[in-house]
Amino acid sequence: GENVEQHPSTLSVQEGDSAVIKCTYSDSASNYFPWYKQELGKRPQLIIDIRSNVGEKKDQRIAVTLNKTAKHFSLHITETQPEDSAVYFCAARTNTGNQFYFGTGTSLTVIP
Amino acid sequence: GAGVSQSPSNKVTEKGKDVELRCDPISGHTALYWYRQSLGQGLEFLIYFQGNSAPDKSGLPSDRFSAERTGGSVSTLTIQRTQQEDSAVYLCASSLVGTPSGANVLTFGAGSRLTVL
């Protein structure tokens, strides 16, 4: 089955700096890669996603890049703000089913 | 409904008791998932239902755990003879399954926090 690895597990940045979280996947059949943000005590919420036919997608301060050849995808947050502090999860979904495989999460702290 | 609803939001039980957790997915979503999240940990897959297909139970940690989905909508996760290590937040999620390249956004419920004393 699919195996998703996520790094780093914790990340601290100064407000205004950029943050990058990286994930790798093992199944070349995976074709959909969402990112979820989970604030303390809240449910995971989708913040951005990318499909395998696209290399990059941007939504205001967040962007996701996908390298299908290397089987890795990354989340980029620019001009970080304290409200960006949360746990971020990456996931991959294969086209052979509808199962989602999650990374282990990155705890991001933005220091004011 | 407008979102994924889970109940109860909090459940405190004694070791050895059975508990039932309920999930009501978004109307029309054919795929339903259960995940477990222990304090400060990631999302542990438990079980996945898709339409009338046999569920994927590969994530259930022991035979004390079971789940059913009646009428293709509401799902119940049952934990028998609860143990302290079962304490966690149990998250339900649903998605609309289309073509492999179509929209399959996974939407989570608020979770059921289970505490086993």
gemmi code that builds the backbone of each chain (N, CA, C; Angstrom):
import gemmi

chains = {
    "A": [
        ("GLY", (0.816, -1.212, 0.000), (0.000, 0.000, 0.000), (0.847, 1.258, 0.000)),
        ("GLU", (0.191, 2.392, -0.013), (0.878, 3.674, -0.039), (1.524, 3.968, 1.313)),
        ("ASN", (2.677, 4.643, 1.266), (3.368, 5.080, 2.478), (3.735, 6.548, 2.314)),
        ("VAL", (3.234, 7.386, 3.205), (3.504, 8.818, 3.134), (4.393, 9.224, 4.311)),
        ("GLU", (5.506, 9.862, 3.999), (6.396, 10.353, 5.036), (6.407, 11.874, 5.021)),
        ("GLN", (6.465, 12.467, 6.194), (6.356, 13.921, 6.309), (7.471, 14.446, 7.203)),
        ("HIS", (8.079, 15.559, 6.750), (9.160, 16.189, 7.509), (9.083, 17.705, 7.373)),
        ("PRO", (9.471, 18.466, 8.404), (9.887, 17.977, 9.716), (8.681, 17.684, 10.603)),
        ("SER", (8.895, 17.125, 11.755), (7.790, 16.867, 12.667), (7.433, 18.134, 13.448)),
        ("THR", (8.414, 18.987, 13.676), (8.159, 20.290, 14.306), (8.933, 21.357, 13.556)),
        ("LEU", (8.373, 22.554, 13.523), (8.978, 23.657, 12.783), (8.617, 24.962, 13.476)),
        ("SER", (9.622, 25.757, 13.785), (9.398, 27.078, 14.373), (9.985, 28.128, 13.446)),
        ("VAL", (9.205, 29.161, 13.158), (9.665, 30.243, 12.295), (9.279, 31.569, 12.914)),
        ("GLN", (10.007, 32.601, 12.550), (9.656, 33.941, 12.988), (8.519, 34.464, 12.110)),
        ("GLU", (7.664, 35.237, 12.722), (6.567, 35.835, 11.959), (7.127, 36.582, 10.751)),
        ("GLY", (6.500, 36.349, 9.601), (6.942, 37.004, 8.379), (7.857, 36.140, 7.530)),
        ("ASP", (8.483, 35.134, 8.156), (9.332, 34.224, 7.402), (8.475, 33.181, 6.685)),
        ("SER", (9.124, 32.397, 5.844), (8.427, 31.325, 5.125), (8.595, 29.993, 5.851)),
        ("ALA", (7.645, 29.102, 5.630), (7.701, 27.753, 6.190), (7.487, 26.753, 5.055)),
        ("VAL", (8.261, 25.681, 5.089), (8.144, 24.641, 4.067), (8.028, 23.280, 4.750)),
        ("ILE", (7.042, 22.518, 4.348), (6.834, 21.167, 4.865), (6.861, 20.218, 3.680)),
        ("LYS", (7.590, 19.124, 3.840), (7.792, 18.219, 2.715), (7.211, 16.838, 2.989)),
        ("CYS", (6.657, 16.234, 1.950), (6.136, 14.878, 2.046), (6.593, 14.056, 0.852)),
        ("THR", (6.817, 12.783, 1.099), (7.110, 11.849, 0.025), (6.071, 10.740, 0.060)),
        ("TYR", (5.840, 10.143, -1.101), (4.904, 9.028, -1.180), (5.529, 7.905, -1.980)),
        ("SER", (4.963, 6.722, -1.855), (5.616, 5.558, -2.478), (4.867, 5.013, -3.688)),
        ("ASP", (3.568, 5.225, -3.754), (2.752, 4.611, -4.804), (2.603, 5.570, -5.991)),
        ("SER", (3.168, 5.201, -7.108), (3.108, 6.065, -8.293), (1.683, 6.226, -8.814)),
        ("ALA", (0.753, 5.382, -8.327), (-0.643, 5.492, -8.741), (-1.390, 6.583, -7.965)),
        ("SER", (-0.766, 7.166, -6.957), (-1.429, 8.240, -6.208), (-1.605, 9.457, -7.102)),
        ("ASN", (-2.784, 10.065, -7.053), (-3.070, 11.149, -7.988), (-3.711, 12.380, -7.361)),
        ("TYR", (-3.862, 12.371, -6.048), (-4.501, 13.505, -5.390), (-3.828, 13.716, -4.049)),
        ("PHE", (-3.429, 14.984, -3.770), (-2.593, 15.254, -2.608), (-3.135, 16.470, -1.849)),
        ("PRO", (-3.927, 16.225, -0.821), (-4.463, 17.335, -0.033), (-3.579, 17.663, 1.167)),
        ("TRP", (-3.709, 18.871, 1.645), (-3.045, 19.310, 2.889), (-4.127, 19.781, 3.872)),
        ("TYR", (-3.974, 19.342, 5.115), (-4.932, 19.701, 6.148), (-4.233, 20.468, 7.264)),
        ("LYS", (-4.960, 21.422, 7.810), (-4.477, 22.204, 8.952), (-5.359, 21.865, 10.144)),
        ("GLN", (-4.732, 21.523, 11.260), (-5.493, 21.201, 12.449), (-5.048, 22.097, 13.592)),
        ("GLU", (-5.897, 23.018, 13.965), (-5.622, 23.869, 15.119), (-5.935, 23.093, 16.389)),
        ("LEU", (-5.364, 23.534, 17.469), (-5.475, 22.822, 18.734), (-6.941, 22.602, 19.111)),
        ("GLY", (-7.299, 21.342, 19.296), (-8.656, 21.008, 19.708), (-9.705, 21.077, 18.609)),
        ("LYS", (-9.250, 21.302, 17.384), (-10.210, 21.428, 16.281), (-10.069, 20.251, 15.313)),
        ("ARG", (-10.970, 20.172, 14.360), (-10.902, 19.122, 13.344), (-9.923, 19.517, 12.254)),
        ("PRO", (-9.336, 18.548, 11.553), (-8.495, 18.885, 10.393), (-9.348, 19.556, 9.315)),
        ("GLN", (-8.802, 20.608, 8.731), (-9.512, 21.325, 7.677), (-8.621, 21.401, 6.446)),
        ("LEU", (-9.225, 21.145, 5.306), (-8.495, 21.216, 4.039), (-8.083, 22.657, 3.751)),
        ("ILE", (-6.806, 22.865, 3.442), (-6.350, 24.220, 3.122), (-5.949, 24.356, 1.660)),
        ("ILE", (-5.471, 23.299, 1.075), (-5.090, 23.335, -0.331), (-4.898, 21.908, -0.804)),
        ("ASP", (-5.093, 21.663, -2.070), (-4.866, 20.332, -2.618), (-4.307, 20.465, -4.028)),
        ("ILE", (-3.739, 19.382, -4.505), (-3.184, 19.391, -5.855), (-3.407, 18.027, -6.477)),
        ("ARG", (-3.667, 18.010, -7.765), (-3.871, 16.761, -8.483), (-2.650, 16.462, -9.317)),
        ("SER", (-2.533, 15.221, -9.719), (-1.278, 14.775, -10.320), (-1.004, 15.366, -11.685)),
        ("ASN", (-1.990, 16.005, -12.286), (-1.760, 16.598, -13.603), (-1.293, 18.051, -13.509)),
        ("VAL", (-1.012, 18.493, -12.275), (-0.592, 19.874, -12.034), (0.707, 19.866, -11.240)),
        ("GLY", (1.623, 20.777, -11.536), (2.887, 20.817, -10.823), (2.910, 21.783, -9.650)),
        ("GLU", (2.055, 22.783, -9.705), (2.055, 23.776, -8.641), (0.680, 24.408, -8.545)),
        ("LYS", (0.313, 24.765, -7.321), (-0.962, 25.452, -7.103), (-0.771, 26.453, -5.980)),
        ("LYS", (-1.346, 27.631, -6.157), (-1.142, 28.684, -5.171), (-2.476, 29.283, -4.759)),
        ("ASP", (-2.580, 29.611, -3.477), (-3.777, 30.270, -2.960), (-3.308, 31.276, -1.925)),
        ("GLN", (-3.190, 32.500, -2.355), (-2.733, 33.597, -1.508), (-1.365, 33.275, -0.925)),
        ("ARG", (-1.255, 33.091, 0.395), (0.072, 32.877, 1.000), (0.505, 31.420, 1.010)),
        ("ILE", (-0.341, 30.523, 0.592), (0.043, 29.109, 0.602), (0.146, 28.572, -0.820)),
        ("ALA", (1.068, 27.657, -0.986), (1.279, 27.031, -2.286), (1.695, 25.589, -2.050)),
        ("VAL", (1.398, 24.767, -3.026), (1.826, 23.371, -2.983), (2.501, 23.046, -4.304)),
        ("THR", (3.604, 22.321, -4.225), (4.300, 21.867, -5.423), (4.329, 20.356, -5.422)),
        ("LEU", (4.324, 19.782, -6.607), (4.314, 18.332, -6.765), (5.362, 17.931, -7.785)),
        ("ASN", (6.201, 16.992, -7.411), (7.174, 16.408, -8.325), (6.824, 14.924, -8.456)),
        ("LYS", (6.144, 14.566, -9.533), (5.680, 13.187, -9.703), (6.835, 12.227, -9.919)),
        ("THR", (7.853, 12.684, -10.583), (8.995, 11.808, -10.860), (9.680, 11.389, -9.574)),
        ("ALA", (9.874, 12.372, -8.696), (10.545, 12.098, -7.428), (9.570, 11.641, -6.358)),
        ("LYS", (8.295, 11.702, -6.641), (7.234, 11.327, -5.695), (7.345, 12.142, -4.411)),
        ("HIS", (7.419, 13.444, -4.569), (7.336, 14.266, -3.374), (6.535, 15.539, -3.656)),
        ("PHE", (5.935, 16.046, -2.599), (5.151, 17.268, -2.684), (5.382, 18.090, -1.423)),
        ("SER", (5.253, 19.385, -1.576), (5.619, 20.290, -0.483), (4.575, 21.384, -0.303)),
        ("LEU", (4.458, 21.821, 0.929), (3.580, 22.949, 1.274), (4.471, 24.135, 1.603)),
        ("HIS", (4.155, 25.266, 1.013), (4.925, 26.483, 1.249), (3.983, 27.547, 1.810)),
        ("ILE", (4.343, 28.104, 2.947), (3.579, 29.200, 3.520), (4.493, 30.417, 3.580)),
        ("THR", (4.101, 31.488, 2.931), (4.909, 32.708, 2.941), (4.306, 33.722, 3.910)),
        ("GLU", (5.149, 34.668, 4.318), (4.707, 35.753, 5.227), (3.895, 35.178, 6.382)),
        ("THR", (4.487, 34.226, 7.084), (3.754, 33.526, 8.138), (3.240, 34.482, 9.213)),
        ("GLN", (2.098, 34.091, 9.769), (1.441, 34.863, 10.825), (1.188, 33.936, 12.010)),
        ("PRO", (1.035, 34.484, 13.202), (0.801, 33.628, 14.375), (-0.378, 32.685, 14.201)),
        ("GLU", (-1.395, 33.108, 13.471), (-2.562, 32.236, 13.260), (-2.279, 31.059, 12.331)),
        ("ASP", (-1.107, 31.031, 11.734), (-0.704, 29.870, 10.943), (-0.222, 28.737, 11.849)),
        ("SER", (-0.010, 29.034, 13.126), (0.444, 28.006, 14.065), (-0.615, 26.907, 14.179)),
        ("ALA", (-0.199, 25.682, 13.902), (-1.129, 24.542, 13.889), (-0.320, 23.292, 13.525)),
        ("VAL", (-1.019, 22.168, 13.488), (-0.417, 20.943, 12.954), (-0.900, 20.777, 11.519)),
        ("TYR", (0.021, 20.513, 10.616), (-0.295, 20.343, 9.206), (-0.067, 18.880, 8.801)),
        ("PHE", (-1.047, 18.324, 8.106), (-0.947, 16.946, 7.625), (-1.001, 16.932, 6.107)),
        ("CYS", (-0.108, 16.154, 5.512), (-0.219, 15.894, 4.083), (-0.895, 14.536, 3.897)),
        ("ALA", (-1.418, 14.303, 2.724), (-2.056, 13.018, 2.429), (-1.930, 12.714, 0.949)),
        ("ALA", (-2.055, 11.445, 0.638), (-2.054, 10.989, -0.758), (-3.209, 10.023, -0.956)),
        ("ARG", (-3.818, 10.111, -2.130), (-4.909, 9.189, -2.467), (-4.563, 8.503, -3.781)),
        ("THR", (-4.738, 7.180, -3.795), (-4.408, 6.453, -5.018), (-5.607, 6.404, -5.943)),
        ("ASN", (-5.335, 6.170, -7.215), (-6.437, 6.090, -8.162), (-6.997, 4.676, -8.266)),
        ("THR", (-6.473, 3.762, -7.454), (-6.979, 2.393, -7.448), (-8.051, 2.205, -6.382)),
        ("GLY", (-8.373, 3.235, -5.691), (-9.403, 3.169, -4.660), (-9.688, 4.569, -4.192)),
        ("ASN", (-10.218, 4.730, -3.032), (-10.462, 6.056, -2.507), (-9.892, 6.195, -1.106)),
        ("GLN", (-8.831, 5.454, -0.837), (-8.232, 5.473, 0.481), (-7.232, 6.622, 0.567)),
        ("PHE", (-7.259, 7.340, 1.681), (-6.344, 8.441, 1.933), (-5.271, 7.987, 2.919)),
        ("TYR", (-4.024, 8.289, 2.595), (-2.907, 7.925, 3.461), (-2.278, 9.220, 3.959)),
        ("PHE", (-2.218, 9.367, 5.285), (-1.758, 10.608, 5.886), (-0.310, 10.529, 6.352)),
        ("GLY", (0.366, 11.674, 6.272), (1.656, 11.810, 6.913), (1.458, 11.944, 8.411)),
        ("THR", (2.561, 11.964, 9.143), (2.506, 11.970, 10.605), (2.325, 13.362, 11.197)),
        ("GLY", (2.302, 14.385, 10.347), (2.008, 15.726, 10.835), (3.240, 16.560, 11.134)),
        ("THR", (3.100, 17.870, 10.962), (4.146, 18.841, 11.296), (3.525, 19.898, 12.195)),
        ("SER", (4.097, 20.055, 13.358), (3.623, 21.088, 14.275), (4.375, 22.382, 13.977)),
        ("LEU", (3.661, 23.357, 13.421), (4.263, 24.639, 13.047), (3.957, 25.687, 14.124)),
        ("THR", (4.999, 26.349, 14.578), (4.849, 27.455, 15.516), (5.408, 28.706, 14.878)),
        ("VAL", (4.591, 29.750, 14.808), (5.037, 31.024, 14.278), (5.241, 31.962, 15.464)),
        ("ILE", (6.470, 32.392, 15.624), (6.843, 33.207, 16.778), (6.648, 34.694, 16.455)),
        ("PRO", (5.802, 35.379, 17.238), (5.542, 36.802, 16.935), (6.787, 37.656, 17.115)),
    ],
    "B": [
        ("GLY", (-26.679, 16.570, 5.661), (-26.519, 17.803, 6.414), (-25.416, 18.650, 5.834)),
        ("ALA", (-25.176, 19.801, 6.473), (-24.199, 20.742, 5.974), (-22.773, 20.254, 6.195)),
        ("GLY", (-22.569, 19.452, 7.219), (-21.229, 18.960, 7.516), (-21.320, 17.562, 8.075)),
        ("VAL", (-20.158, 17.039, 8.481), (-20.101, 15.723, 9.102), (-20.393, 15.900, 10.593)),
        ("SER", (-21.390, 15.182, 11.077), (-21.784, 15.300, 12.484), (-21.373, 14.061, 13.251)),
        ("GLN", (-20.809, 14.265, 14.426), (-20.408, 13.148, 15.268), (-20.985, 13.320, 16.661)),
        ("SER", (-21.345, 12.169, 17.229), (-21.845, 12.193, 18.602), (-21.445, 10.918, 19.334)),
        ("PRO", (-21.228, 10.981, 20.635), (-21.182, 12.205, 21.433), (-19.888, 12.973, 21.160)),
        ("SER", (-19.831, 14.208, 21.556), (-18.599, 14.974, 21.393), (-17.574, 14.554, 22.444)),
        ("ASN", (-18.075, 14.174, 23.594), (-17.217, 13.694, 24.681), (-17.856, 12.491, 25.342)),
        ("LYS", (-17.036, 11.495, 25.652), (-17.541, 10.300, 26.312), (-16.504, 9.845, 27.326)),
        ("VAL", (-16.948, 9.738, 28.564), (-16.087, 9.202, 29.612), (-16.696, 7.876, 30.044)),
        ("THR", (-15.894, 6.838, 30.052), (-16.406, 5.534, 30.402), (-15.416, 4.815, 31.298)),
        ("GLU", (-15.886, 3.762, 31.913), (-15.020, 2.958, 32.763), (-14.426, 1.815, 31.962)),
        ("LYS", (-13.239, 1.454, 32.317), (-12.577, 0.321, 31.677), (-13.490, -0.892, 31.690)),
        ("GLY", (-13.580, -1.558, 30.527), (-14.390, -2.760, 30.424), (-15.784, -2.534, 29.868)),
        ("LYS", (-16.220, -1.283, 29.829), (-17.537, -0.972, 29.273), (-17.454, -0.887, 27.751)),
        ("ASP", (-18.616, -1.046, 27.104), (-18.699, -0.882, 25.646), (-19.127, 0.554, 25.338)),
        ("VAL", (-18.648, 1.083, 24.222), (-19.078, 2.406, 23.794), (-19.446, 2.377, 22.312)),
        ("GLU", (-20.354, 3.272, 21.955), (-20.749, 3.436, 20.558), (-20.566, 4.898, 20.181)),
        ("LEU", (-19.915, 5.117, 19.058), (-19.705, 6.460, 18.535), (-20.407, 6.555, 17.195)),
        ("ARG", (-21.064, 7.674, 16.988), (-21.902, 7.798, 15.798), (-21.362, 8.856, 14.858)),
        ("CYS", (-21.518, 8.598, 13.561), (-21.104, 9.553, 12.537), (-22.205, 9.685, 11.498)),
        ("ASP", (-22.586, 10.916, 11.227), (-23.571, 11.212, 10.188), (-22.852, 12.006, 9.097)),
        ("PRO", (-22.569, 11.379, 7.953), (-21.752, 12.051, 6.930), (-22.538, 13.124, 6.187)),
        ("ILE", (-21.844, 13.843, 5.345), (-22.492, 14.826, 4.481), (-23.431, 14.081, 3.532)),
        ("SER", (-24.629, 14.615, 3.369), (-25.622, 13.970, 2.525), (-25.076, 13.736, 1.118)),
        ("GLY", (-25.208, 12.505, 0.647), (-24.758, 12.170, -0.699), (-23.332, 11.659, -0.772)),
        ("HIS", (-22.585, 11.799, 0.313), (-21.215, 11.280, 0.324), (-21.265, 9.759, 0.474)),
        ("THR", (-20.635, 9.068, -0.480), (-20.700, 7.613, -0.457), (-19.548, 6.984, 0.305)),
        ("ALA", (-18.495, 7.742, 0.510), (-17.334, 7.213, 1.222), (-17.301, 7.757, 2.643)),
        ("LEU", (-17.043, 6.868, 3.603), (-16.990, 7.257, 5.014), (-15.794, 6.588, 5.669)),
        ("TYR", (-15.087, 7.363, 6.457), (-13.841, 6.908, 7.068), (-13.875, 7.162, 8.576)),
        ("TRP", (-13.233, 6.263, 9.307), (-12.975, 6.491, 10.728), (-11.468, 6.536, 10.948)),
        ("TYR", (-11.047, 7.547, 11.721), (-9.649, 7.673, 12.118), (-9.591, 7.837, 13.633)),
        ("ARG", (-8.452, 7.480, 14.194), (-8.232, 7.681, 15.620), (-7.024, 8.603, 15.780)),
        ("GLN", (-7.135, 9.543, 16.696), (-6.039, 10.469, 16.936), (-5.781, 10.526, 18.441)),
        ("SER", (-4.681, 9.920, 18.846), (-4.273, 10.009, 20.239), (-3.633, 11.356, 20.477)),
        ("LEU", (-3.539, 11.767, 21.728), (-3.071, 13.104, 22.083), (-1.725, 13.413, 21.438)),
        ("GLY", (-1.711, 14.476, 20.646), (-0.467, 14.917, 20.023), (0.041, 14.027, 18.911)),
        ("GLN", (-0.780, 13.096, 18.470), (-0.344, 12.155, 17.449), (-1.025, 12.409, 16.108)),
        ("GLY", (-0.679, 11.587, 15.132), (-1.245, 11.716, 13.799), (-2.582, 11.022, 13.670)),
        ("LEU", (-3.000, 10.867, 12.429), (-4.303, 10.280, 12.119), (-4.111, 8.799, 11.800)),
        ("GLU", (-4.644, 7.960, 12.678), (-4.533, 6.512, 12.498), (-5.796, 5.999, 11.814)),
        ("PHE", (-5.633, 5.442, 10.624), (-6.769, 4.918, 9.877), (-7.359, 3.705, 10.587)),
        ("LEU", (-8.686, 3.648, 10.681), (-9.362, 2.514, 11.297), (-10.139, 1.700, 10.282)),
        ("ILE", (-11.082, 2.345, 9.577), (-11.972, 1.616, 8.684), (-12.537, 2.566, 7.641)),
        ("TYR", (-12.872, 2.006, 6.479), (-13.361, 2.805, 5.357), (-14.534, 2.086, 4.715)),
        ("PHE", (-15.630, 2.809, 4.515), (-16.811, 2.294, 3.826), (-16.953, 3.021, 2.483)),
        ("GLN", (-17.273, 2.276, 1.454), (-17.513, 2.865, 0.147), (-18.745, 2.195, -0.466)),
        ("GLY", (-19.843, 2.944, -0.497), (-21.071, 2.463, -1.102), (-21.477, 1.115, -0.531)),
        ("ASN", (-21.771, 0.174, -1.421), (-22.191, -1.157, -1.002), (-21.053, -2.162, -0.966)),
        ("SER", (-19.839, -1.669, -1.188), (-18.688, -2.570, -1.179), (-18.355, -3.001, 0.246)),
        ("ALA", (-17.648, -4.126, 0.343), (-17.196, -4.583, 1.655), (-16.252, -3.542, 2.242)),
        ("PRO", (-16.395, -3.212, 3.507), (-15.535, -2.186, 4.096), (-14.082, -2.635, 4.196)),
        ("ASP", (-13.195, -1.656, 4.168), (-11.773, -1.911, 4.394), (-11.527, -1.794, 5.892)),
        ("LYS", (-11.364, -2.927, 6.545), (-11.217, -2.963, 8.004), (-9.762, -3.094, 8.437)),
        ("SER", (-8.860, -2.894, 7.509), (-7.461, -3.221, 7.767), (-6.832, -2.415, 8.899)),
        ("GLY", (-7.439, -1.288, 9.276), (-6.860, -0.445, 10.319), (-7.391, -0.716, 11.722)),
        ("LEU", (-8.385, -1.541, 11.846), (-8.950, -1.806, 13.185), (-7.886, -2.472, 14.050)),
        ("PRO", (-7.604, -1.919, 15.231), (-6.470, -2.410, 16.033), (-6.703, -3.745, 16.717)),
        ("SER", (-7.937, -4.124, 16.956), (-8.217, -5.412, 17.587), (-9.658, -5.804, 17.310)),
        ("ASP", (-10.015, -7.030, 17.670), (-11.386, -7.488, 17.425), (-12.376, -6.854, 18.403)),
        ("ARG", (-11.901, -6.012, 19.302), (-12.841, -5.274, 20.163), (-13.485, -4.116, 19.400)),
        ("PHE", (-12.881, -3.782, 18.268), (-13.365, -2.665, 17.457), (-14.193, -3.194, 16.284)),
        ("SER", (-15.336, -2.575, 16.054), (-16.146, -2.921, 14.896), (-16.900, -1.676, 14.452)),
        ("ALA", (-17.352, -1.694, 13.226), (-18.115, -0.563, 12.719), (-19.106, -1.058, 11.700)),
        ("GLU", (-20.185, -0.347, 11.604), (-21.169, -0.648, 10.583), (-21.692, 0.655, 10.011)),
        ("ARG", (-22.230, 0.515, 8.813), (-22.823, 1.671, 8.156), (-24.154, 1.221, 7.598)),
        ("THR", (-25.219, 1.718, 8.161), (-26.549, 1.277, 7.777), (-27.129, 2.201, 6.707)),
        ("GLY", (-27.705, 1.589, 5.677), (-28.377, 2.368, 4.644), (-27.455, 3.277, 3.866)),
        ("GLY", (-26.158, 2.997, 3.926), (-25.215, 3.810, 3.183), (-25.036, 5.212, 3.713)),
        ("SER", (-25.492, 5.449, 4.949), (-25.378, 6.806, 5.499), (-24.686, 6.774, 6.854)),
        ("VAL", (-25.474, 6.753, 7.923), (-24.934, 6.844, 9.277), (-24.057, 5.633, 9.592)),
        ("SER", (-22.970, 5.908, 10.299), (-22.067, 4.842, 10.721), (-21.908, 4.858, 12.232)),
        ("THR", (-21.739, 3.666, 12.790), (-21.491, 3.521, 14.221), (-20.199, 2.748, 14.429)),
        ("LEU", (-19.325, 3.310, 15.222), (-18.085, 2.631, 15.619), (-18.290, 2.128, 17.044)),
        ("THR", (-18.114, 0.828, 17.220), (-18.317, 0.220, 18.538), (-16.998, -0.292, 19.078)),
        ("ILE", (-16.724, 0.049, 20.314), (-15.536, -0.468, 20.998), (-16.034, -1.262, 22.195)),
        ("GLN", (-15.715, -2.549, 22.199), (-16.147, -3.416, 23.295), (-15.039, -3.521, 24.336)),
        ("ARG", (-15.464, -3.700, 25.563), (-14.513, -3.930, 26.670), (-13.376, -2.914, 26.608)),
        ("THR", (-13.726, -1.653, 26.684), (-12.752, -0.573, 26.490), (-11.563, -0.700, 27.440)),
        ("GLN", (-10.417, -0.283, 26.924), (-9.164, -0.246, 27.675), (-8.682, 1.206, 27.730)),
        ("GLN", (-7.804, 1.494, 28.676), (-7.318, 2.865, 28.810), (-6.602, 3.336, 27.552)),
        ("GLU", (-5.939, 2.431, 26.846), (-5.230, 2.826, 25.627), (-6.178, 3.175, 24.474)),
        ("ASP", (-7.481, 2.931, 24.679), (-8.457, 3.332, 23.660), (-8.772, 4.823, 23.753)),
        ("SER", (-8.334, 5.463, 24.815), (-8.595, 6.900, 24.987), (-7.963, 7.671, 23.835)),
        ("ALA", (-8.790, 8.448, 23.158), (-8.339, 9.182, 21.974), (-9.517, 9.988, 21.439)),
        ("VAL", (-9.245, 10.761, 20.403), (-10.317, 11.400, 19.651), (-10.578, 10.539, 18.414)),
        ("TYR", (-11.816, 10.200, 18.215), (-12.204, 9.386, 17.071), (-12.854, 10.316, 16.047)),
        ("LEU", (-12.192, 10.416, 14.902), (-12.628, 11.327, 13.851), (-13.282, 10.552, 12.724)),
        ("CYS", (-14.393, 11.064, 12.266), (-15.074, 10.526, 11.106), (-14.903, 11.517, 9.963)),
        ("ALA", (-14.823, 11.013, 8.750), (-14.716, 11.874, 7.577), (-15.522, 11.256, 6.448)),
        ("SER", (-15.967, 12.094, 5.530), (-16.688, 11.567, 4.373), (-16.233, 12.281, 3.112)),
        ("SER", (-16.454, 11.622, 1.990), (-16.120, 12.241, 0.718), (-17.082, 11.766, -0.356)),
        ("LEU", (-17.165, 12.564, -1.410), (-17.970, 12.221, -2.573), (-17.040, 11.538, -3.550)),
        ("VAL", (-17.345, 10.319, -3.908), (-16.477, 9.581, -4.806), (-16.953, 9.754, -6.222)),
        ("GLY", (-16.080, 10.302, -7.057), (-16.424, 10.453, -8.448), (-15.462, 9.648, -9.294)),
        ("THR", (-15.042, 10.207, -10.390), (-14.043, 9.553, -11.212), (-12.708, 9.633, -10.482)),
        ("PRO", (-11.766, 8.784, -10.840), (-10.479, 8.818, -10.149), (-9.818, 10.181, -10.159)),
        ("SER", (-10.076, 10.965, -11.184), (-9.451, 12.288, -11.233), (-10.405, 13.373, -10.768)),
        ("GLY", (-11.585, 12.988, -10.310), (-12.563, 13.975, -9.898), (-12.377, 14.459, -8.481)),
        ("ALA", (-13.329, 15.246, -8.034), (-13.240, 15.856, -6.708), (-13.485, 14.796, -5.642)),
        ("ASN", (-12.557, 14.627, -4.742), (-12.704, 13.669, -3.648), (-12.297, 14.305, -2.349)),
        ("VAL", (-12.732, 15.517, -2.126), (-12.327, 16.237, -0.929), (-12.841, 15.508, 0.298)),
        ("LEU", (-11.956, 15.308, 1.251), (-12.273, 14.623, 2.500), (-12.637, 15.673, 3.537)),
        ("THR", (-13.846, 15.549, 4.112), (-14.318, 16.496, 5.114), (-14.459, 15.784, 6.448)),
        ("PHE", (-13.871, 16.360, 7.481), (-13.867, 15.748, 8.796), (-14.982, 16.275, 9.685)),
        ("GLY", (-15.438, 15.404, 10.578), (-16.292, 15.838, 11.670), (-15.450, 16.398, 12.796)),
        ("ALA", (-16.121, 16.873, 13.837), (-15.425, 17.493, 14.969), (-14.814, 16.458, 15.907)),
        ("GLY", (-15.202, 15.209, 15.753), (-14.611, 14.143, 16.549), (-15.382, 13.828, 17.813)),
        ("SER", (-15.138, 12.619, 18.300), (-15.668, 12.179, 19.601), (-14.471, 11.893, 20.491)),
        ("ARG", (-14.389, 12.635, 21.592), (-13.262, 12.431, 22.517), (-13.653, 11.355, 23.525)),
        ("LEU", (-12.924, 10.257, 23.493), (-13.208, 9.137, 24.397), (-12.147, 9.085, 25.484)),
        ("THR", (-12.617, 9.046, 26.712), (-11.721, 8.886, 27.861), (-12.130, 7.632, 28.612)),
        ("VAL", (-11.194, 6.709, 28.740), (-11.453, 5.463, 29.465), (-10.721, 5.522, 30.796)),
        ("LEU", (-11.476, 5.468, 31.869), (-10.875, 5.591, 33.209), (-10.413, 4.242, 33.744)),
    ],
}
model = gemmi.Model(1)
for chain_id, residues in chains.items():
    chain = gemmi.Chain(chain_id)
    for i, (resn, *xyz) in enumerate(residues, 1):
        res = gemmi.Residue()
        res.name, res.seqid = resn, gemmi.SeqId(i, " ")
        for name, pos in zip(("N", "CA", "C"), xyz):
            atom = gemmi.Atom()
            atom.name, atom.element = name, gemmi.Element(name[0])
            atom.pos, atom.b_iso = gemmi.Position(*pos), 0.0
            res.add_atom(atom)
        chain.add_residue(res)
    model.add_chain(chain)
structure = gemmi.Structure()
structure.add_model(model)
structure.setup_entities()
